[in-house]
Amino acid sequence: MSTTPAQTIHDIRNALNVIMGNAQLLQGPDPLTAKQKKYIERILHASREMLSAVQATPPEPQTGKNELKLHISVVEEQAQTETPAPIGGDNRVLFVDDDAAILEQYREMAQPGFDIDTAIGGEDGLAAVGNRGPYMVVVSDMEMPGMSGVDFLSQVRVMAPDTIRIMLTGHADLNVAMHAVNQGHIFRFLTKPCDRESLNSSLSAGLVRYRLVAAEKEILENTLMGSIKVLTDVLSAVNPEAFGRSLRIAHYVRQLVARFKLPAPWHFEAAAMLSPLGCITLNSEVLRAAYAGTPLSAEDQARFDAHPRVAEDLLCTIPRLEAVAWMVGQQLMAQIPASAPEVAALTSDVIIAGAKILKLAVAFDDLRMRALSNEEAIAQLRLRVGEFDSQLLDAMMSLKSEGSKMVSRKIPVTKLTPGMILQQEIKTGSGVLIVTKGQEITRPLLARLLNFVEAGTICDEILALVPVHLPF
């Protein structure tokens, strides 16, 4: 079978890297004689000379344009040293190369404590990520037949966005580095042959980076989401018509995001909870009329239609909420734009999918609050041809209802507990709206209702959805 010049050069590079890798392995912890060291130096010198000559051959042209936008600094390591990070906990590393001998070298070069896995070629690498992951660090060769290292790591980024990606290549070429960094968002860029010290320091740095990302993710999901929940509770007291909806919308969004397994789900829940934020600029009468489907004046309609943009402008200045702000801004758009600003944790396609889910949840809740059943609401939305994905509508139809294991009962306010759902509006004796129908009971809301009961300004019994097992 005939081989192309490029394939021949690739095979020669791999063979030389195997020779040099084996020579470096001989320089392990066991002491060598002066004669052994001399022979090893000769092997390494001759191999480097041959590799240099081979790499002088111009590479085949890259397809597509090299974009001059290095988002991450490229680090070419050969003899740099770093203090290795302590190894413990999650330390799974995947090496991907088209040469089994090179993969075995990497396994032997890795210091004890790394949990090493290998895959031959990009397709097997993707299968490993999908079936045996998650991996903390993935190290891939650049030049592989079938699927290049750039393509492979770009797909790894989509499948496992938290995984740290490292590129190994025999090309010391800036264009290759730019292409790799732009397409795969590479953490480190190493040249072959890579010595033991550089490899292990890069793996340790990758683990440190992974743990930092994981810690940041936990902070975002717990601390930031907790702050957002406090914010919505406070704003609900100021404008109950608007923010009474946020928990219901978040319920729909949370289930759809889980159904379609979107990454970094806190972004989408935050967008749902903050979707009515712009309504703080509207008065209660306008909101009540808009939610009831009552025709508004042209001026009031324009103000209501602008509330998503108001929220987007408020949120876009907050660090880490750029994607959330963009999704909130699209909730009333007839068509979601075909592109969205990418962020570190989410691709443009995923953010667009989140915007579509939020838009559907908002539209569905509008119809449900007008006394339509789930089936009637979905049927109405299907009539709006081209606005909603049929897949999302089918998923919405099968969602578990908030009150599926609850019954409607009139109970004393003192018996309310967080998680129950109000089945009536709560107003003061003078007609001031305190809480809207459908709002979930939270601790701050319960404390507020108890204060009104003690003051004698609201009835001490309320209609609510309560768990069926409670003895009321």
Secondary structure as GFF3:
##gff-version 3
##sequence-region A 1 472
A	DSSP	alpha_helix	5	26	.	.	.	ID=ss1
A	DSSP	alpha_helix	34	55	.	.	.	ID=ss2
A	DSSP	beta_strand	76	77	.	.	.	ID=ss3
A	DSSP	beta_strand	92	97	.	.	.	ID=ss4
A	DSSP	alpha_helix	100	109	.	.	.	ID=ss5
A	DSSP	beta_strand	115	120	.	.	.	ID=ss6
A	DSSP	alpha_helix	121	132	.	.	.	ID=ss7
A	DSSP	beta_strand	137	141	.	.	.	ID=ss8
A	DSSP	alpha_helix	149	159	.	.	.	ID=ss9
A	DSSP	beta_strand	164	169	.	.	.	ID=ss10
A	DSSP	alpha_helix	174	184	.	.	.	ID=ss11
A	DSSP	beta_strand	188	191	.	.	.	ID=ss12
A	DSSP	alpha_helix	196	218	.	.	.	ID=ss13
A	DSSP	pi_helix	219	224	.	.	.	ID=ss14
A	DSSP	alpha_helix	225	238	.	.	.	ID=ss15
A	DSSP	alpha_helix	240	243	.	.	.	ID=ss16
A	DSSP	alpha_helix	246	259	.	.	.	ID=ss17
A	DSSP	alpha_helix	266	274	.	.	.	ID=ss18
A	DSSP	three_ten_helix	277	281	.	.	.	ID=ss19
A	DSSP	alpha_helix	284	292	.	.	.	ID=ss20
A	DSSP	alpha_helix	298	305	.	.	.	ID=ss21
A	DSSP	alpha_helix	307	315	.	.	.	ID=ss22
A	DSSP	alpha_helix	322	329	.	.	.	ID=ss23
A	DSSP	alpha_helix	348	368	.	.	.	ID=ss24
A	DSSP	alpha_helix	374	382	.	.	.	ID=ss25
A	DSSP	alpha_helix	390	397	.	.	.	ID=ss26
A	DSSP	beta_strand	406	412	.	.	.	ID=ss27
A	DSSP	three_ten_helix	413	415	.	.	.	ID=ss28
A	DSSP	beta_strand	421	422	.	.	.	ID=ss29
A	DSSP	beta_strand	426	427	.	.	.	ID=ss30
A	DSSP	beta_strand	433	435	.	.	.	ID=ss31
A	DSSP	alpha_helix	443	455	.	.	.	ID=ss32
A	DSSP	beta_strand	461	467	.	.	.	ID=ss33
###
